[in-house]
Amino acid sequence: MELVKPEFGLIFWMIVSFGIILFILKKFAWAPILNMLNERETSIQNALDSAEKAKVEMKALRSDNERILVEARAERDLLLKDAREIREKMISEAKGLASKEGERLLKSARENIQNEKMAAITELKNQVAVLSIEIAEKILKNELSSDEKQKSLVNTLLKDVNLN
């Protein structure tokens, strides 16, 4: 029962030993513990501040990313528009060149056809002339085969010459 009802000596020594432990703790442990707690509190506050700063920076980065994406899309659309315009211009130029080339080829073909037509007509005229001469020669040979026919022809020609 002594523990339930402590005596004065026990209480005295308990108070003395508690005071000594308290003095030792205050002298050697209390300041470092408080310093560590203050450092811990400061590091926690710094971590919270850093987290808040990171959160603000993330918002800024997110808005920057969205702005950059919008700019990139606008630039992409502009590049696509320019590419379409260049393509259309190239197509129209190619059509123009093809049209000019087609017209040139058509003109050249017409000239060739005309030249060949004229050559064919000339050749045909030459052949007709040769055939006409051959026919005339044959007719004249038949007509002038006898001396009487020759004299008659000469007289007719002389009469025509005198009349003119």
Secondary structure as UniProt FT lines:
FT   TURN            2..4
FT   HELIX           8..24
FT   HELIX           25..30
FT   HELIX           31..143
FT   HELIX           147..163
//
